[in-house]
Amino acid sequence: MDAFAGVIAFDSPAPTERLAREATMMLDGLRSRLGSTEPPAAHGLRRTAAMTVIADDRAAVAILRHPDRPLIRILPDEEADGPPSRDRRLQENPLTPRRWALWLGHPLAAAPPEALLADPVLALLAAGSDFAVVAWDPAQKTLFLARDPLGYRPVWGYRHADTLLFASDPAALFVHPAFRPRLGPEGLNVLFALGPYRPPEHGLLEDVFQLRPGTYRLESPAGTKRGTYWSLAGLPPLERPMKTEEAVEAVLPLLRAAVRRAAGGDVTAAFLSGGLDSSALVALLAEIVPRPVETFSVEYEDNERFFHPTATVPERDSPYIGEMVRHTKSRHTTVVLDADALLGALERSLWARGLPGMADIDAALILFAEAVAQSRRAVLSGEGADELFGGYPWTFDPEARALAAFPW
């Protein structure tokens, strides 16, 4: 995934070189926060990524991206005669006042540059599902931030006094000297009462925010303006409950299309837990790829001896994994983790997430992902299906549904 970090000085100009250095320093913070000069695997940043810095005396942004990921950079018409000269002039002298817009995401989804400048909201609506947008207008001293409809690409920010910091990961904020991390009463309540969950847009620390999916923000000396360009609206209740056959007929084509799009012609592997979500993905992926699907599952050492059923994990996964492997004839790999490995990965998984998370679950996930990454660059996963289809045991619990504690 691409990464970015930047700084805005609203009230008074600052040395251009200093702002450029600060933006670069923030981005370097993402590359080294796991204790290595290599970009962290959790962000998908690799040695082949190229860094670009654009700055003037009010704003600076540093971007890290793969060479095969085009980056849209927009200059005023009076500064350039066409796309080739624009790119060349930017490369020769990026530290000059200019209006620019960055599109980070799938290149097929990128909106045309003229659309982003003319009407950014309409451009976002027609854009696709995988992007983050950052645009600076020096004449209006306004920064435009936007996030894709489903929140695939994070956009974080921190505003205090006349300084605004923004980045694709909150860790970049900590590197800047103007950042003052303060945990107030509300953040403390969220951390211990709701964690690892957070109310939408809440950044735990004071003055820290995260854009909600499907929203945009305009930051200027006058303050902040928020807007929503896309939202998921609930349908009215059905007149009668759907029969199983009707539900399958309605959902299966959508799932099949989603798997085909996610696979993109080159993803032939998937995580497999034996549950409905991952099993469905593996079965649908097996319909698409011309060779046996590769599947991966995680197991814990001595789990057969110490397993205890819970409401969320009532049974062991292995019998159902075996059944799916036989059914789809997949090439299966089981990654076995022991207690020492989990303990050793706790702190690393916390840094990879960037926020307080789910401890042993996060540690297992990062170890599992590292093992799979030895042979595969990308896999399909059923993560998110429980939220989408109501897979948690409390989803239909009358007592849980009657609670009014979570209005958001």
Secondary structure, DSSP 4 states (H G I P E B T S, - for coil): --EEEEEEE-SS---HHHHHHHHHHHHHHHHHTTSSSSPPGGGT--TT-EEEEEE-SSEEEEEEE-TTS-------GGG-SSHHHHHHHHHH---S---EEEEEE-GGGPPPHHHHHH-HHHHHHTT-SSEEEEEEETTTTEEEEEE-TT--S--EEEEETTEEEEESSTHHHHHSTT------HHHHHIIIIITT---TTB-SSTTEEEPPTTEEEEEETTEEEEEES---PPPPPPSSPPPHHHHHHHHHHHHHHHHHHHHTTT--EEE--SSHHHHHHHHHHHHHSSSPPEEEEEEETTHHHH----SS--S-SHHHHHHHHHHHT-EEEEEEE-HHHHHHHHHHHHHHHSS---THHHHHHHHHHHHHTTT-S--B--TTHHHHHT-STTTT-HHHHH--S---
